[in-house]
Amino acid sequence: MKRSNLFKRSAAMLLAGLMAVSMSACGGSSASGNDSGDSQASSSGDTHKLSVVLKTTSSEYWSYVIAGIEQAEKDLGNVEVDVRGANSDTDFDGQLNMVETIVNADMCEAIAIAPLQADQIANALTGAKIPVLAIDTNFDQAETFIGTAHEDAAYEGGKYVAEKIGKGGKVVILANIQGESTSEARVAGYKKALEEGGCEIISTQYTDGVGDKAVTVTDGVLQSFSDIDAIVCCADDVALGASRAIKQAGRDGDGIIVCGFDGISSGVQAVVDGEISCTVAQDPYNMGYQCVKSLLDVVEGEKLDDFIDTGCKVITPDNAQEYLDKLKSLV
């Protein structure tokens, strides 16, 4: 009897061991780390962990990007997106620390970044073993750029302005930050369209993309030039500042066309109200959506294009209210 009981116990233990091995072979991946050094969620059917680091999360424009990210996360179903952003557009060290923490801690399978300082971020990613994409602003380390073709978009805005003021029209360009790639691309697009339209660019000034500084800069331009037909701007806040300066100078009756860029609700509302003439709208919602889709594609082995254009639209009095209603529905 003792020998029989021992045999029964041994057989039961053997059977339990076989069942454990079988369950291990058929089950999904564990949430714990793996020996291969790959990211945690890499098996087919798992939730893929993705990261997006924006310039900031505390502005209207980026709220649309985040809305697009969140919608893509819901629609795709098999992704978990960690979204972060610096405290402000000048919090360079804050964004750098975020990127270094995410990459060094192996927190994701792929990352998309909207760099505040492209060179700084590119250096921080040297040797990174995960796919790196760029959103909104391109940089050398990125495999793919998802965003607006800034020069092409500004070209469309400049073309609209050139048609309005005609050949010989005198134009001032209000750029954002001197040397910053996005701002300079917009300036190039404006210049190309205006020169093709036979317009004269009488001054290019820099405002750091700040509305209050745009008021001061525009005031100086108005004092320097008595004949101005249009002011084209690289941001909506700058356009609103230019409009304010025109009113303060008592020149709102001169018919000066003011063009903005970004298409945030305040800029579009200003078109509706007649405070500015037009704005070039990016599509930040689609930018966020395509960002998540592209991150998922790349971790699943898809080959991405170097550039994914998320589109733009010139907002005029004819379509401003419709576009404003669309923006309000997003957030």
RAHU-V722738 format. One record per run of one state. SS is the DSSP state (A for helix, B for strand, O for the rest). FROM is the first residue (numbers start at 0). LEN is the number of residues. Records with the same first field share a line. If there is no record, write none. Layout:
SS: FROM-LEN / FROM-LEN
This chain:
O: 0-1 / 26-21 / 54-5 / 76-2 / 85-6 / 104-5 / 113-4 / 124-6 / 135-8 / 147-2 / 165-4 / 175-5 / 196-3 / 206-4 / 224-5 / 233-2 / 248-8 / 262-2 / 273-4 / 282-1 / 299-7 / 309-2 / 315-4 / 330-1
A: 1-25 / 59-17 / 91-13 / 117-7 / 149-16 / 180-16 / 210-14 / 235-13 / 264-9 / 283-16 / 319-11
B: 47-7 / 78-7 / 109-4 / 130-5 / 143-4 / 169-6 / 199-7 / 229-4 / 256-6 / 277-5 / 306-3 / 311-4
